[in-house]
Amino acid sequence: MRRRAVAALAPRLGSLVGRLLRLDEGVDAPAARRSNPDAVVDCAVYVHGRREPGRPHYADAHARARRTRGAFVWLGLHDPDPVVMAQVGRVFGLDELLVAQALADGHRPTVQRHGDVTLLVARTAGYVEHSELTATSEVVDTGDVMVFLGDRFVVTVRHGASGALTTVREEIQRRPSVLAEGPWAVAYAVTDRMVELYLEVAAHLEHDLERVEESVFAPDRTADIQHIYQLKRELVEFKRAVLPLAEPVRALVAARDGGPPPGLRRWFVDVEGRLARAVDRVAAYDELLNSVLQSRLTQLAVEQNNDMRKIAAWAAIAATQTAVAGVYGMNFAHMPELKWTYGYPAALLLMVTVAVTLHRLFRRSGWL
């Protein structure tokens, strides 16, 4: 009796064991096979504002975030190639236009809505240390960062060397109450970091401007016009990164549908205020550098005018000597004082007297 029962249960047990083995393979095998590409800086799943352990493949992380309530995935990319970006686009449902935009750099700061995905673009900025300003010095290094925001995901794509987001992730992870607001918390953290970088670069530029201003108005005037033009070009590049971001941030603060949740709105207001300070400082630096540049150009014009006056004064002195020598060098038979013994010394004395008199007159008038 017992043998018959065991024989009847054996196929069922074998089937159940097979299913468990297949399920186990289906769960563990992909994790073992998949690995993030080099373009992936970091990938993590956040549940109620706290990071889950590990660094899963972005496809697995996205699937897990969609299954878990209060969760989202943050994928960070740096200069991805077309193959990687196409795969990311398929996993997160990004259309072809967004994928193409993510592959290019140099975008203007903006905020766009593409269906269920919001794109936020900001320019990164970093100060390049230099011992002295030259005609080819690099003062400001800029790049861009693109933030793709979805319902359960946020993908950040960064181009350029400056503006690394590692510190952004570390800082926002220490604020789980803010991170619990979802993907828009990452957008806030990124814009907040960009504005912080703007203020840091502006502080360094202020020191460069002070040095240039001192050199322009110093008695020896060591400032070269090419150095001022180089600083002007670097400031214009920095200005293009800072000023256009004001409109997207203002739009996010004013948005009611499809924008940041109410819990994050006050944080974006804070970012808007600090960005306004950065914009004001950059505008003030631009005006100051224009004034310094105009002052240096005026100094060059004055210096050239002084040089021309000196040249004209010495030319006048030389002309008198030429006139006297030219008259007495004429080969005429009847000329005054040709037979005078002291005629030659007298002519030399006349030339010296006229030269000294003109020199004193030019010195008194400021031409020499």
Secondary structure as GFF3:
##gff-version 3
##sequence-region A 1 368
A	DSSP	alpha_helix	2	33	.	.	.	ID=ss1
A	DSSP	beta_strand	40	47	.	.	.	ID=ss2
A	DSSP	beta_strand	50	51	.	.	.	ID=ss3
A	DSSP	alpha_helix	58	67	.	.	.	ID=ss4
A	DSSP	beta_strand	71	78	.	.	.	ID=ss5
A	DSSP	alpha_helix	82	92	.	.	.	ID=ss6
A	DSSP	alpha_helix	96	103	.	.	.	ID=ss7
A	DSSP	beta_strand	110	114	.	.	.	ID=ss8
A	DSSP	beta_strand	117	127	.	.	.	ID=ss9
A	DSSP	beta_strand	140	149	.	.	.	ID=ss10
A	DSSP	beta_strand	153	159	.	.	.	ID=ss11
A	DSSP	alpha_helix	166	173	.	.	.	ID=ss12
A	DSSP	alpha_helix	176	179	.	.	.	ID=ss13
A	DSSP	alpha_helix	183	217	.	.	.	ID=ss14
A	DSSP	alpha_helix	225	242	.	.	.	ID=ss15
A	DSSP	three_ten_helix	243	245	.	.	.	ID=ss16
A	DSSP	alpha_helix	246	254	.	.	.	ID=ss17
A	DSSP	alpha_helix	262	328	.	.	.	ID=ss18
A	DSSP	alpha_helix	343	365	.	.	.	ID=ss19
###
